[in-house]
Every structure is written in C-alpha cells, then in structure tokens.
Amino acid sequence: MTSLQAEPRTTLEKRHNSKAAGRFLAGGLLIVGVLMISAVAPAFLLANILLAVRDNVKKADVIVVLGGDGPSRAAWASDLWLKGIAPRVLVSGDGDCYWIRQGMIERGVDEGSITVECQSGTTWENALFSAPILKDMDAHTAVLVTSWYHSRRAKASFAATSANIHWKSVPVERSQPLWKLAFSADGVQLLKEYPKTIWYAVRLLLGVEPTRGAPPEYSREVRT
C-alpha cells in the first residue's frame, strides 16, 4: 500500500476517534449533570422543611434584624414595627447595618427606636454581640428577621447566646419560585446553608462554640 493510499484512511480514523471522544465527553458531562441535578434538586425541595423556622407572633419587646440581604430584611422589619409587633429594633451585622437602619427610617420607623450592632461578621457573632445589648434593653421576647432559609440556624444561635429571651422567627419569605431561586445568588446561599447548619449544630452539641466576647463598642463607626 502506498503512502498516498494510507493517508486518507489515517485521516478517517482520526476523525472517527475524534467523534468517539466527543461523544464520550458529551456522555460524561450528561451523567455529571444528571448527578448534580439529582443531588441539588432535593436540597431546594426540602429547604422549607430543613432550613426554615416560622413562628406566630403578636407582640414582642424587640425586633432583631440581621444584615446580609439588606433591602428585603429592612422592608419586612419595617412592616413588623409599623404593625406594632415591637417598639424597639436591633440591627446586627457588619457591612449593611447602617443601610438597613436608614432604609427602615425611610419607611417610617422612628429613628430613636433603632439600635445598631455593626461588629459581627457571622451568624454566631450576630447572636453573641447582640446578647449584651438585648440584656441592656431588658428584652424578654424577641422577633428574629432574616432570610427564610437562614432562619433555623439564626434562631438556634440566638437561643444559645440569649437563652433568657423567648425567640420568635418571622423570616423574609422567598419572592420567586424555586426553579428561579436555583439560578439566583440566593440559590447559592441556600445551598451553602446546609453545611453551615450542620456545622453549627455539631458545634453546639459538642460545646465548642466560639467564646469570643462582644467588642466594647456596638459599632466600628460613630454616626449620628
């Protein structure tokens, strides 16, 4: 067989191998996609049961609003205050604490009723750093405002650091269907909530929660 006769066959073999490799890769990606969907889908479908806590509440001493998803939490906490659920508000969380405070004032909440704690950077610090402030307020009942998928871990943290307070969870509800949520930034946060919730639960059960105390000042910044 001459080289001229062998060359077309070699080219055909290369094309065949390339197509086979492409089909193999596409099949592998399809399998990975199916496995990912089968693992992720239950996380969203069960989130309402596993991650959320909702309580009925009529009156409380204070509304505690956690930073993170500022606009929706500020709006919901404002609605609760305007309904007369509680006369005082504590905003906890570094980053958007003053934004939430200002957003609530713009919605009609009395400026003098809002206290801010702007040092905390985690849910546990939210609870830990808020504890002495709530004690100063002589609070016995509190409403916790956060995102619905964050509510179970948040309530457990506050119940651990302020056990003398009766906590009620009234979270911000989702504003879009689950399938849209899955492709949004909130969907990513929801998936992250599972390992965080498990870690917090294990840590509390083993008694190895952080012991870092609250800072001497409520906020890093001094603002009027």
C-alpha positions as CSV (number, residue, x, y, z in Angstrom):
1,M,0.0,0.0,0.0
2,T,1.4,3.4,-1.0
3,S,1.6,6.4,1.3
4,L,-1.0,8.1,-0.9
5,Q,-3.4,5.3,-0.3
6,A,-2.8,5.1,3.5
7,E,-3.2,8.8,4.2
8,P,-7.0,9.0,3.6
9,R,-7.5,6.0,5.8
10,T,-5.4,7.6,8.6
11,T,-7.4,10.8,8.3
12,L,-10.7,8.9,8.5
13,E,-9.5,7.1,11.6
14,K,-8.5,10.3,13.3
15,R,-11.9,11.8,12.5
16,H,-13.6,8.7,13.8
17,N,-11.6,8.7,17.0
18,S,-12.3,12.4,17.5
19,K,-16.0,11.9,17.1
20,A,-15.9,9.0,19.5
21,A,-14.0,11.1,22.1
22,G,-16.5,13.9,21.6
23,R,-19.4,11.5,22.2
24,F,-17.7,10.1,25.2
25,L,-17.1,13.6,26.7
26,A,-20.7,14.6,26.0
27,G,-22.0,11.5,27.6
28,G,-19.8,12.0,30.7
29,L,-20.9,15.6,31.0
30,L,-24.5,14.5,30.7
31,I,-24.0,11.9,33.5
32,V,-22.4,14.6,35.7
33,G,-25.2,17.0,35.0
34,V,-27.8,14.4,35.9
35,L,-26.0,13.5,39.1
36,M,-25.7,17.2,40.1
37,I,-29.4,17.8,39.4
38,S,-30.4,14.7,41.4
39,A,-28.3,16.0,44.3
40,V,-29.2,19.6,44.2
41,A,-32.9,19.3,43.5
42,P,-33.8,17.7,46.9
43,A,-31.8,20.5,48.6
44,F,-34.2,23.1,47.2
45,L,-37.3,20.9,47.6
46,L,-36.6,20.2,51.3
47,A,-35.2,23.6,52.2
48,N,-38.5,24.8,53.5
49,I,-38.6,21.9,56.0
50,L,-35.0,21.6,56.9
51,L,-33.8,25.2,57.0
52,A,-36.8,27.4,57.8
53,V,-38.5,28.1,61.1
54,R,-41.6,30.2,61.3
55,D,-43.5,31.2,64.4
56,N,-46.7,33.1,65.1
57,V,-46.2,36.3,67.0
58,K,-48.4,39.0,68.3
59,K,-46.2,41.1,70.5
60,A,-42.5,41.2,71.4
61,D,-40.0,43.5,73.2
62,V,-37.7,43.9,70.2
63,I,-37.2,43.1,66.6
64,V,-33.7,41.8,65.7
65,V,-32.8,42.3,62.1
66,L,-29.7,40.5,60.7
67,G,-27.6,42.0,58.0
68,G,-26.9,40.3,54.7
69,D,-29.9,40.8,52.4
70,G,-30.4,44.4,53.4
71,P,-33.3,45.6,51.3
72,S,-35.8,42.8,51.9
73,R,-35.0,42.5,55.6
74,A,-35.3,46.2,56.1
75,A,-38.6,46.3,54.4
76,W,-40.0,43.3,56.3
77,A,-38.8,44.5,59.7
78,S,-40.3,47.9,59.0
79,D,-43.6,46.3,58.3
80,L,-43.5,44.4,61.6
81,W,-42.6,47.6,63.5
82,L,-45.3,49.6,61.8
83,K,-47.8,46.9,62.7
84,G,-46.8,47.4,66.4
85,I,-45.2,44.0,66.9
86,A,-42.4,45.5,68.9
87,P,-41.4,49.1,70.0
88,R,-37.6,48.6,69.5
89,V,-35.3,47.4,66.8
90,L,-31.8,46.0,66.9
91,V,-29.9,45.8,63.6
92,S,-27.0,43.4,63.8
93,G,-24.3,42.8,61.2
94,D,-21.2,44.4,59.8
95,G,-21.5,45.8,56.2
96,D,-25.0,47.0,55.9
97,C,-26.2,47.7,59.4
98,Y,-26.5,51.5,58.8
99,W,-28.0,50.9,55.4
100,I,-30.7,48.8,57.0
101,R,-31.2,51.4,59.7
102,Q,-31.6,54.2,57.1
103,G,-33.9,52.1,55.0
104,M,-36.2,51.5,58.0
105,I,-36.2,55.1,58.9
106,E,-37.2,56.0,55.3
107,R,-40.1,53.5,55.6
108,G,-41.5,55.3,58.7
109,V,-39.7,53.6,61.6
110,D,-38.8,56.0,64.4
111,E,-35.1,56.7,64.4
112,G,-34.8,56.7,68.1
113,S,-36.2,53.1,68.3
114,I,-33.3,51.6,66.3
115,T,-30.1,50.4,67.8
116,V,-27.2,49.0,65.6
117,E,-24.5,46.4,66.3
118,C,-22.1,46.7,63.4
119,Q,-19.2,44.5,64.6
120,S,-20.4,41.0,63.8
121,G,-19.4,39.2,60.6
122,T,-21.1,35.8,61.1
123,T,-24.4,34.5,62.4
124,W,-22.8,33.3,65.6
125,E,-21.3,36.8,66.1
126,N,-24.7,38.3,65.4
127,A,-26.0,36.4,68.3
128,L,-23.0,36.8,70.6
129,F,-22.5,40.5,70.1
130,S,-26.3,41.2,70.3
131,A,-26.6,39.5,73.7
132,P,-25.3,42.3,75.9
133,I,-27.3,44.9,74.0
134,L,-30.5,42.8,74.4
135,K,-29.7,42.5,78.1
136,D,-29.4,46.2,78.4
137,M,-32.8,46.5,76.8
138,D,-34.2,44.1,79.4
139,A,-35.7,42.2,76.5
140,H,-37.7,39.0,77.3
141,T,-39.3,38.3,73.9
142,A,-37.7,39.0,70.5
143,V,-38.6,38.6,66.9
144,L,-35.8,37.5,64.6
145,V,-35.8,38.8,61.0
146,T,-33.6,37.1,58.4
147,S,-34.0,35.2,55.2
148,W,-36.3,32.2,55.4
149,Y,-33.5,29.6,54.6
150,H,-31.3,31.1,57.2
151,S,-33.9,31.2,60.0
152,R,-33.3,27.8,61.7
153,R,-29.5,28.4,62.2
154,A,-30.1,32.0,63.2
155,K,-32.8,31.2,65.8
156,A,-30.6,28.4,67.3
157,S,-27.7,30.7,67.6
158,F,-29.6,33.5,69.3
159,A,-31.4,30.9,71.6
160,A,-27.9,29.7,72.7
161,T,-26.4,33.1,73.4
162,S,-29.6,34.7,74.9
163,A,-31.4,31.7,76.5
164,N,-33.4,34.0,78.8
165,I,-35.2,35.5,75.8
166,H,-38.2,33.8,74.1
167,W,-37.3,33.9,70.4
168,K,-39.8,34.0,67.6
169,S,-38.7,33.6,64.0
170,V,-40.6,35.7,61.4
171,P,-38.4,35.5,58.3
172,V,-38.5,37.2,55.0
173,E,-40.2,34.8,52.6
174,R,-38.9,34.0,49.1
175,S,-40.3,36.2,46.3
176,Q,-39.7,33.8,43.4
177,P,-40.5,30.2,42.5
178,L,-37.9,27.5,43.5
179,W,-36.8,26.9,39.9
180,K,-35.8,30.6,39.6
181,L,-34.3,30.6,43.0
182,A,-32.0,27.8,42.0
183,F,-30.4,30.0,39.4
184,S,-30.0,33.1,41.5
185,A,-27.5,34.3,44.1
186,D,-29.9,33.3,46.8
187,G,-29.9,29.8,45.5
188,V,-26.2,29.6,46.0
189,Q,-26.6,30.9,49.6
190,L,-29.3,28.4,50.2
191,L,-27.0,25.5,49.2
192,K,-24.3,26.9,51.5
193,E,-26.7,26.9,54.4
194,Y,-26.8,23.1,54.6
195,P,-23.1,22.6,55.6
196,K,-23.3,25.7,57.8
197,T,-26.3,24.5,59.7
198,I,-24.8,21.1,60.2
199,W,-21.5,22.6,61.5
200,Y,-23.4,25.0,63.9
201,A,-25.4,22.1,65.2
202,V,-22.4,19.9,65.8
203,R,-20.5,22.7,67.4
204,L,-23.3,23.5,69.8
205,L,-23.9,19.8,70.6
206,L,-20.2,19.4,71.4
207,G,-20.0,22.7,73.3
208,V,-17.2,24.0,71.1
209,E,-18.8,27.2,70.1
210,P,-16.6,30.3,69.9
211,T,-16.1,32.1,73.2
212,R,-15.0,35.4,71.8
213,G,-16.8,38.2,73.7
214,A,-18.6,41.1,72.3
215,P,-16.5,44.2,71.5
216,P,-16.6,47.2,73.9
217,E,-18.4,49.3,71.3
218,Y,-21.6,48.5,69.4
219,S,-20.2,49.8,66.2
220,R,-16.9,50.4,64.4
221,E,-18.2,53.7,63.3
222,V,-19.6,56.7,65.1
223,R,-22.5,58.2,63.3
224,T,-25.4,60.3,64.4
